[in-house]
């Protein structure tokens, strides 16, 4: 196990780790900012929240 740790601590492994970190940062920066949340009246709520509310203008009113 000690040999594996020493082998992983070589110069090229450190450089590869840095490249991986920078590439992931690039991908994260280019990713869309949509996180599934929407701001309503100053509060962040899930975009498609299910509701148990049934109003008289709903197509299934009176069936519950």
Secondary structure, 3 states (H helix, E strand, C coil): CHHHHHHHCCHHHHHHHHHHHHHHHHHHHHCCCCCCEEEECCEEEECCCCCCCCCCCCCCCCCC
